[in-house]
Amino acid sequence: MKFSIQRASFIKYLNDVQRAISSKTTIDILTGLKMDLSKDALTLTGSNSDISIETIISIADDNAALQIEQEGAVVLPARFFSEIVKKLPEQTMTIEINERFQATITSGSAEFTINGLNAEEYPHLPEIDSKDQLTVPGDILKQVISQTVIAVSNQESRPILTGIHLVIKNGELLAVATDSHRLSQRIIKLSGADDAFYDVIIPGKSLSELSKMISDSDENIEIQISENQALFILGNTSFYTRLLEGKYPDTERLIPKVSEITVDFNAVELLQSIERASLLSHEGRNNVVKLAINPSAQSVVLSGNTPEVGNVEEELHFKNLEGSELEISFNPDYMKDALRSFGQSEITIAFTQPLRPFTIVPTEDKDNFVQLITPVRTF
């Protein structure tokens, strides 16, 4: 096996595949990068059992300038190999593999030799037996992931909550995540998916990695779903992820249908106020801030009392306020995550009671995006 390639282009492809490679795996060969060289392309593969990423570098890719001399396949130690490639001196590099799977990497006057493994021992990629496929604009999918992944659980005690629940039916995609303290739900319309029906749970960590790979040039992403795997195709790159088994909780009943108090804010202004309040709350044992709403006085006051450090109080600017008086306490970090997901939007926060969850929605589109936060009992 022997080829030469433009180093900068190779590193870009390598970085994507490395997202799937972990040094903490029970299968030693999965700490390696698989390279498979055919007569017209170089295929890079990485996997950690949960996700697998395969990308194809074609000889037609002018940026890569791939020159193939001899076909073959090998698995090289990923972390070590990557460090070498990134530090090579010239713009091009050549890799040659001998019959003992030993790799010689040359660039300019630098030459490295590292030991590889037989590619035939590398596990096969999952087979997706689905004949149906969906197409979602890349920027929309990236946005949906970022808006919902913030609410997935990090606790393996309830593994089902470490995933994002995706339901596709009636031409809509519903994505929802909750860690039982907060919830995020987003609905988008899908073109050409009127007859499709899927109900799957994808690990939040998998979708976070996928989101990082979606670039502005990925206009459409193809999705295929089988019984226990999902495949996302981004141009020349295929991203496989396992699905979580089990039934996701009925989250629809958690979202209040009516409210006693509503307040309209600018998301950025409110976020800045919460960030100021959390400067003190993070120093205390209880990371909590309080909101006092007084419609008759048309005032909303944010405060935090941290006995170990001090206290903070700020009167908030709002666009509109309706309802009755209320005092409610919450975790400011949950609130900051939620507010960031709205960008520059105007938002409406709807409250019911001091110990009941409250919702945050974009003022202009209240039906398709909601963040929910559970208050904190402070007495």
C-alpha positions as CSV (number, residue, x, y, z in Angstrom):
1,M,0.0,0.0,0.0
2,K,1.4,3.4,-1.0
3,F,0.0,6.8,-1.6
4,S,0.8,10.5,-1.3
5,I,-1.6,13.3,-0.4
6,Q,-1.9,17.0,0.6
7,R,-1.4,17.1,4.3
8,A,-3.8,19.9,5.2
9,S,-6.7,18.3,3.4
10,F,-5.9,14.9,4.9
11,I,-5.9,16.4,8.4
12,K,-9.4,17.8,7.8
13,Y,-10.8,14.4,7.0
14,L,-8.7,12.8,9.7
15,N,-10.2,15.1,12.4
16,D,-13.7,14.1,11.5
17,V,-13.0,10.4,11.7
18,Q,-11.1,10.8,15.0
19,R,-14.3,11.9,16.7
20,A,-15.3,8.3,16.8
21,I,-12.0,7.0,18.1
22,S,-11.4,6.6,21.9
23,S,-8.4,5.5,23.8
24,K,-10.8,4.0,26.4
25,T,-12.1,0.9,24.7
26,T,-12.1,-2.8,25.5
27,I,-11.4,-3.7,21.9
28,D,-7.7,-2.7,21.3
29,I,-8.0,-2.4,17.5
30,L,-10.7,0.3,17.9
31,T,-8.0,2.7,19.2
32,G,-6.7,2.7,15.7
33,L,-7.6,4.4,12.4
34,K,-8.4,2.1,9.5
35,M,-7.2,3.2,6.1
36,D,-8.4,1.3,3.0
37,L,-6.9,2.4,-0.3
38,S,-8.6,1.3,-3.6
39,K,-7.8,2.3,-7.1
40,D,-9.7,5.6,-7.0
41,A,-10.2,6.5,-3.3
42,L,-8.8,6.4,0.2
43,T,-11.4,5.5,2.9
44,L,-10.7,6.4,6.6
45,T,-12.7,4.7,9.3
46,G,-12.9,5.2,13.1
47,S,-15.2,3.6,15.6
48,N,-15.8,3.3,19.4
49,S,-18.7,0.8,19.2
50,D,-21.2,3.6,19.9
51,I,-20.4,5.6,16.9
52,S,-18.6,4.9,13.7
53,I,-17.4,7.4,11.1
54,E,-16.3,6.6,7.6
55,T,-15.1,9.3,5.1
56,I,-14.0,8.8,1.5
57,I,-11.2,10.9,-0.1
58,S,-11.5,10.6,-3.8
59,I,-8.8,11.0,-6.4
60,A,-11.2,13.6,-8.0
61,D,-10.8,15.8,-4.9
62,D,-8.4,18.5,-6.2
63,N,-7.6,19.8,-2.7
64,A,-6.5,16.4,-1.5
65,A,-4.4,15.7,-4.6
66,L,-4.4,12.0,-3.8
67,Q,-1.8,10.0,-5.8
68,I,-2.3,6.2,-5.5
69,E,0.7,3.9,-6.2
70,Q,-0.4,0.6,-4.6
71,E,-3.7,-0.5,-3.1
72,G,-4.1,-2.0,0.3
73,A,-5.4,-1.6,3.9
74,V,-4.0,-1.1,7.4
75,V,-5.0,0.0,10.9
76,L,-2.6,2.6,12.5
77,P,-2.6,3.8,16.1
78,A,-4.8,6.9,15.7
79,R,-3.6,9.3,18.4
80,F,0.1,8.7,17.6
81,F,-0.4,8.8,13.9
82,S,-2.4,12.0,14.1
83,E,0.3,13.8,16.1
84,I,2.9,12.8,13.6
85,V,0.9,14.0,10.6
86,K,0.1,17.4,12.2
87,K,3.8,18.0,12.8
88,L,5.3,17.0,9.4
89,P,7.3,19.8,7.8
90,E,6.0,19.8,4.2
91,Q,2.6,20.4,2.5
92,T,2.6,16.8,1.0
93,M,3.2,13.5,2.7
94,T,3.7,9.9,1.5
95,I,2.6,6.8,3.4
96,E,3.9,3.3,2.5
97,I,2.9,0.1,4.2
98,N,4.9,-3.1,4.0
99,E,3.8,-6.7,4.2
100,R,4.3,-6.7,8.1
101,F,1.8,-3.7,8.3
102,Q,4.6,-1.3,9.2
103,A,4.0,2.3,8.0
104,T,6.7,4.6,6.7
105,I,5.5,8.2,6.7
106,T,7.7,10.7,4.9
107,S,7.4,14.5,4.3
108,G,10.4,16.5,3.2
109,S,13.4,15.4,5.2
110,A,11.3,13.8,8.0
111,E,10.6,10.1,8.1
112,F,8.7,8.1,10.7
113,T,8.1,4.4,10.9
114,I,5.2,3.0,13.1
115,N,3.7,-0.4,13.5
116,G,0.2,-1.1,12.3
117,L,-2.3,-3.9,12.4
118,N,-4.1,-6.1,9.8
119,A,-7.2,-4.3,8.6
120,E,-9.0,-7.6,8.2
121,E,-9.2,-7.8,12.0
122,Y,-11.1,-4.4,12.2
123,P,-14.9,-4.8,12.9
124,H,-17.3,-4.3,10.0
125,L,-19.4,-1.2,10.0
126,P,-23.1,-1.6,10.9
127,E,-25.5,-2.6,8.1
128,I,-28.5,-0.3,7.7
129,D,-31.3,-2.3,6.3
130,S,-33.7,0.6,5.9
131,K,-34.9,1.3,2.4
132,D,-36.4,4.7,3.4
133,Q,-34.4,7.8,3.7
134,L,-35.1,11.3,4.9
135,T,-33.4,14.5,3.9
136,V,-32.9,17.4,6.4
137,P,-31.1,20.7,5.7
138,G,-27.8,20.7,7.5
139,D,-28.2,24.0,9.3
140,I,-31.7,23.0,10.6
141,L,-30.4,19.7,11.9
142,K,-27.5,21.4,13.6
143,Q,-29.8,23.9,15.2
144,V,-32.2,21.3,16.5
145,I,-29.4,19.3,18.1
146,S,-27.9,22.4,19.8
147,Q,-31.4,23.4,21.1
148,T,-32.2,20.0,22.6
149,V,-28.9,18.4,23.6
150,I,-28.5,20.8,26.5
151,A,-31.3,19.0,28.4
152,V,-30.0,15.4,28.1
153,S,-29.0,13.7,31.3
154,N,-25.4,12.8,32.2
155,Q,-26.5,10.2,34.7
156,E,-26.1,6.6,33.5
157,S,-28.5,5.4,36.2
158,R,-31.3,6.3,33.7
159,P,-29.6,5.6,30.4
160,I,-32.7,6.4,28.3
161,L,-32.5,10.0,29.4
162,T,-29.0,10.4,28.1
163,G,-30.5,10.4,24.6
164,I,-32.6,12.7,22.4
165,H,-36.1,11.3,21.6
166,L,-36.8,11.7,17.8
167,V,-40.3,11.1,16.5
168,I,-40.9,11.5,12.8
169,K,-44.6,11.4,11.7
170,N,-47.1,13.4,9.6
171,G,-44.2,15.2,7.9
172,E,-42.8,16.5,11.2
173,L,-39.7,15.9,13.2
174,L,-40.2,16.2,17.0
175,A,-37.0,16.2,19.1
176,V,-37.2,16.2,22.9
177,A,-34.7,15.7,25.7
178,T,-35.1,15.9,29.5
179,D,-32.9,15.1,32.5
180,S,-36.0,15.3,34.8
181,H,-35.0,18.8,36.0
182,R,-35.4,20.5,32.6
183,L,-36.8,19.7,29.2
184,S,-36.2,21.0,25.6
185,Q,-38.6,20.3,22.7
186,R,-38.3,21.3,19.1
187,I,-40.6,20.6,16.1
188,I,-39.7,21.1,12.5
189,K,-41.5,20.4,9.2
190,L,-39.9,17.8,6.9
191,S,-40.4,18.0,3.2
192,G,-41.1,14.7,1.5
193,A,-41.6,12.7,4.7
194,D,-45.4,12.6,4.9
195,D,-45.5,8.8,5.0
196,A,-42.5,8.3,7.2
197,F,-42.8,7.1,10.8
198,Y,-39.9,6.6,13.2
199,D,-39.7,6.7,17.0
200,V,-36.1,6.4,18.1
201,I,-33.7,7.5,20.9
202,I,-30.2,8.6,19.8
203,P,-27.5,9.1,22.4
204,G,-26.9,12.8,23.1
205,K,-23.1,12.4,22.9
206,S,-23.5,11.0,19.4
207,L,-25.6,13.9,18.2
208,S,-23.2,16.4,19.8
209,E,-20.3,14.9,17.7
210,L,-22.5,14.9,14.6
211,S,-23.3,18.5,15.1
212,K,-19.6,19.5,15.2
213,M,-19.1,17.8,11.8
214,I,-21.9,19.7,10.1
215,S,-20.5,22.6,8.1
216,D,-22.1,25.5,6.2
217,S,-21.4,23.6,3.0
218,D,-23.5,20.6,4.1
219,E,-26.7,21.7,2.4
220,N,-28.7,18.5,3.0
221,I,-28.1,15.5,5.3
222,E,-29.5,12.2,4.4
223,I,-30.8,10.1,7.3
224,Q,-31.4,6.3,7.3
225,I,-32.8,4.5,10.4
226,S,-32.8,0.8,11.0
227,E,-33.8,-1.3,14.1
228,N,-30.8,-0.4,16.2
229,Q,-28.7,2.0,14.2
230,A,-29.0,5.4,12.5
231,L,-26.9,6.6,9.6
232,F,-26.3,10.3,8.8
233,I,-24.7,11.0,5.4
234,L,-22.8,14.3,5.0
235,G,-21.3,14.5,1.5
236,N,-18.5,11.9,1.4
237,T,-18.8,11.1,5.2
238,S,-21.0,8.5,6.8
239,F,-21.8,8.8,10.5
240,Y,-23.3,5.7,12.2
241,T,-24.7,5.7,15.8
242,R,-26.3,3.1,17.9
243,L,-29.8,3.7,19.2
244,L,-30.8,3.5,22.8
245,E,-33.2,0.7,23.7
246,G,-36.3,1.3,25.8
247,K,-39.4,3.6,26.0
248,Y,-38.9,7.3,26.4
249,P,-41.1,8.9,29.1
250,D,-44.3,10.7,28.0
251,T,-42.9,14.2,28.1
252,E,-46.0,15.9,26.6
253,R,-47.8,15.8,29.9
254,L,-44.9,17.7,31.6
255,I,-45.5,20.8,29.6
256,P,-48.2,23.1,31.2
257,K,-51.1,23.9,28.9
258,V,-52.2,27.1,30.8
259,S,-50.3,29.7,32.8
260,E,-51.0,32.3,35.6
261,I,-48.3,34.8,34.7
262,T,-46.5,35.6,31.5
263,V,-43.5,37.9,31.0
264,D,-41.9,38.9,27.7
265,F,-38.1,39.5,27.6
266,N,-35.3,39.9,25.1
267,A,-33.4,36.7,25.4
268,V,-29.9,38.3,25.3
269,E,-30.7,41.0,27.9
270,L,-32.2,38.4,30.3
271,L,-29.2,36.1,29.7
272,Q,-26.8,38.9,30.7
273,S,-28.8,39.5,33.9
274,I,-28.8,35.8,34.8
275,E,-25.0,35.6,34.1
276,R,-24.4,38.5,36.5
277,A,-26.6,36.9,39.2
278,S,-24.8,33.6,38.9
279,L,-21.4,35.1,39.6
280,L,-22.4,35.0,43.3
281,S,-24.7,31.9,43.2
282,H,-21.8,29.7,42.0
283,E,-19.8,30.5,45.1
284,G,-22.5,29.2,47.5
285,R,-23.6,25.7,48.5
286,N,-27.0,26.3,46.8
287,N,-26.7,27.5,43.2
288,V,-30.0,29.3,43.2
289,V,-31.4,32.7,42.1
290,K,-34.9,34.1,42.7
291,L,-37.3,36.0,40.5
292,A,-39.9,38.2,42.1
293,I,-42.8,39.3,39.8
294,N,-45.2,42.0,40.8
295,P,-47.7,42.9,38.0
296,S,-49.5,45.6,39.9
297,A,-46.1,47.5,40.3
298,Q,-45.0,46.4,36.9
299,S,-41.7,45.1,38.3
300,V,-39.6,42.0,37.9
301,V,-36.6,41.7,40.2
302,L,-33.9,39.1,40.0
303,S,-31.9,38.4,43.2
304,G,-29.5,36.0,44.8
305,N,-28.4,35.6,48.4
306,T,-25.2,33.7,49.0
307,P,-24.4,34.0,52.7
308,E,-20.7,33.0,52.2
309,V,-20.1,35.8,49.7
310,G,-22.9,38.4,49.5
311,N,-26.1,39.1,47.6
312,V,-27.2,40.6,44.3
313,E,-30.4,42.3,43.2
314,E,-31.3,43.7,39.7
315,E,-34.6,45.1,38.3
316,L,-35.1,43.5,34.9
317,H,-36.3,45.2,31.7
318,F,-39.3,43.4,30.2
319,K,-41.6,43.9,27.2
320,N,-44.9,42.8,28.7
321,L,-46.2,41.5,32.0
322,E,-49.5,39.9,32.8
323,G,-50.9,37.9,35.7
324,S,-50.6,37.7,39.5
325,E,-47.7,38.1,41.9
326,L,-45.1,35.3,42.1
327,E,-41.8,34.5,43.7
328,I,-39.9,31.6,42.1
329,S,-36.3,30.2,42.5
330,F,-34.4,28.2,40.0
331,N,-30.9,27.0,38.9
332,P,-29.3,29.8,36.9
333,D,-27.2,27.4,34.8
334,Y,-30.3,25.7,33.5
335,M,-31.7,29.1,32.6
336,K,-28.6,30.3,30.9
337,D,-28.5,27.1,28.7
338,A,-32.1,27.6,27.8
339,L,-31.7,31.3,26.9
340,R,-28.7,30.7,24.7
341,S,-30.7,28.4,22.6
342,F,-33.0,31.2,21.6
343,G,-30.3,33.5,20.1
344,Q,-31.5,37.1,19.6
345,S,-35.2,36.2,19.9
346,E,-37.9,37.9,22.0
347,I,-39.1,35.2,24.5
348,T,-42.2,34.6,26.6
349,I,-41.8,33.0,30.0
350,A,-45.0,31.4,31.4
351,F,-45.4,30.5,35.1
352,T,-48.1,28.7,37.0
353,Q,-47.1,28.2,40.6
354,P,-43.9,28.7,42.7
355,L,-43.1,25.0,42.6
356,R,-44.4,24.1,39.2
357,P,-42.2,24.0,36.1
358,F,-42.2,27.1,33.9
359,T,-41.8,27.3,30.1
360,I,-39.8,29.6,27.8
361,V,-40.9,29.9,24.2
362,P,-40.1,32.3,21.3
363,T,-42.7,35.0,21.3
364,E,-43.2,34.7,17.6
365,D,-43.3,30.9,17.4
366,K,-44.8,29.4,20.6
367,D,-45.8,26.0,19.2
368,N,-42.6,24.7,17.7
369,F,-40.0,25.3,20.4
370,V,-40.2,25.1,24.2
371,Q,-37.7,25.0,27.0
372,L,-39.0,23.9,30.4
373,I,-37.3,24.3,33.8
374,T,-38.3,22.9,37.2
375,P,-38.0,25.4,40.1
376,V,-36.0,24.9,43.2
377,R,-37.7,24.6,46.6
378,T,-36.0,27.1,49.0
379,F,-38.0,26.6,52.1
